[in-house]
Amino acid sequence: MLKFFKAFRDDQCGAVTVDWIVITSAVVGMSAVAFFTVEDASFALMDAAGTAVAAENDF
């Protein structure tokens, strides 16, 4: 049984898969954070532009 655990510990077959999963999930997480940050900023800019246009009353 000890020989099995040593062989399992030394086996590197799934290490690349785990690395790709970790890297991919990090990229997806950072993309989600960036999306929501840009979304909030764009809504604030849209509200400010709408308020400025409405305040002109040129019509």
N, C-alpha and C positions, 0 to 999 in steps of 0.2 A: 504494500500500500504506500509506503514511503517513496518507493521508486516511481509510482504513478504520479504522486504529487510533485516530485522533482521534475519529471518529464513535462507535466502540465505547466509548471512555473517557467520552465525554459523554452516552451513552445511560443513562437512569435507570430504565428499565422494570423491571428485575429487582431493584432496590435494596429495594423494599418487601418483596418475597418473602424476600430474605436477612435483612432486619430481623426479620420474623416468625419465621423459622426459628431465629435466634439467641435471640430472646426466649422462644420456646416451649421450646427446649432448656434454657435457663437455669431456667425455671420447673419443668420436669420434674426437672432435677438437684437443685434446692433442695427439691422435694417428696420426692425419694428420701432425701436426707440427713435431712430432718425426720422422715420415717417411721421410719428406722432408729434415730434418736436416741430417739424416743418408744417404739419397740419395746423397746430395751434398758432404758430406765427402767421400763417397765411390767413387764418380766420381773423386774427387781430388786425392785420393789414387791411383786409376786406372791410371790416367794420369801420376802421378809421377813414378809409377812402369814401365809403358810403356816407358817413357823417359829414365829411368835408364837402361832398357834392350836394348833399341836402341842405347844408348851411348857406350855400351860395344864393339860392333863390333868384336866379337870373331869368326865369321863365315867367 
